[in-house]
Amino acid sequence: MSKTTETKFDRLIHEKRDLGRIIEFLNLDGKEKTKEDINQYFVSQRVSTDTNYIDKLLEIAISNQLVFYGKPIFEGKKTIDTYKPTRAGKRIYRGILCQQEQAQQI
């Protein structure tokens, strides 16, 4: 009966890694992305298909000022939620890249 349970610490590590993935995705081409774009990216990377998890990650990213959340209005009064990284998010993204490069050098 070796049932593994995810501790709070494990969950925090996974969330930090996945926040880094969101910021990395938003930095790919500098364009604003919708939640659907982020969902498709997570599915394509085999990270998660749980939209509630992605919503939670976006809330964390917004509250920590890593991601800018806007609602531009398009023709026909239609609104689309878009996300782009803030300067803090870009710094964290670069920090994650630096950590990965240092790990590869070891």
C-alpha positions in Angstrom: 0.0 0.0 0.0 2.4 2.7 -1.1 -0.1 5.5 -1.7 1.7 8.7 -2.3 0.1 11.9 -1.0 0.9 15.3 -2.3 2.0 17.5 0.6 1.4 21.2 0.7 5.1 21.7 0.0 4.9 19.5 -3.1 1.9 21.5 -4.3 3.6 24.8 -3.8 6.6 23.5 -5.8 4.3 22.4 -8.7 2.5 25.7 -8.6 5.7 27.7 -8.8 6.9 25.6 -11.7 3.6 26.0 -13.6 3.5 29.7 -12.9 6.9 29.8 -14.6 5.4 27.9 -17.6 2.6 30.5 -17.9 5.1 33.4 -17.8 7.3 31.6 -20.3 4.4 31.1 -22.6 3.3 34.7 -22.4 6.9 35.8 -23.2 7.2 33.6 -26.3 6.1 36.3 -28.8 5.1 39.3 -26.6 1.5 39.1 -27.7 -1.4 39.0 -25.3 -2.8 35.6 -24.7 -6.3 34.5 -23.8 -7.2 31.9 -21.1 -8.0 29.5 -24.0 -4.5 29.9 -25.4 -3.0 29.1 -22.0 -5.4 26.1 -21.6 -4.3 24.8 -25.0 -0.6 25.3 -24.1 -1.0 23.4 -20.9 -2.7 20.5 -22.7 -0.1 20.4 -25.4 2.7 20.3 -22.8 0.8 17.6 -20.9 0.8 19.7 -17.8 -2.9 19.8 -16.9 -6.3 19.8 -18.4 -8.0 21.1 -15.3 -9.3 24.6 -16.1 -9.9 25.3 -12.4 -6.2 24.7 -11.7 -5.3 27.1 -14.5 -7.7 29.7 -13.1 -6.1 29.3 -9.7 -2.6 29.8 -11.2 -3.8 32.9 -13.0 -5.2 34.4 -9.8 -1.9 33.7 -8.0 0.0 35.3 -10.9 -2.3 38.4 -10.9 -2.2 38.8 -7.1 1.6 38.6 -7.1 1.8 41.1 -10.0 3.4 38.6 -12.4 0.7 38.8 -15.0 -1.3 41.8 -16.3 -5.0 41.0 -16.7 -7.0 43.2 -19.1 -10.3 43.1 -20.8 -10.1 44.9 -24.1 -13.5 45.5 -25.7 -13.9 44.4 -29.3 -16.6 45.1 -31.9 -20.1 44.1 -30.9 -19.5 44.7 -27.2 -17.7 41.4 -26.9 -15.0 41.2 -24.2 -12.1 38.8 -24.2 -9.9 38.2 -21.1 -6.3 38.6 -22.0 -3.0 38.2 -20.1 0.5 39.4 -20.5 3.5 39.4 -18.2 4.5 42.4 -16.2 8.0 43.5 -15.5 8.0 41.5 -12.3 6.9 38.4 -14.3 9.7 38.9 -16.8 12.2 39.2 -14.0 11.0 35.9 -12.5 11.0 34.3 -15.9 14.6 35.4 -16.4 15.4 34.1 -12.9 13.9 30.7 -13.7 16.0 30.6 -16.9 19.2 31.5 -14.9 18.4 28.7 -12.4 17.9 26.2 -15.3 21.2 27.3 -16.9 23.1 26.9 -13.6 21.6 23.5 -13.1 22.7 22.4 -16.6 26.3 23.6 -16.0 26.6 21.4 -12.9 
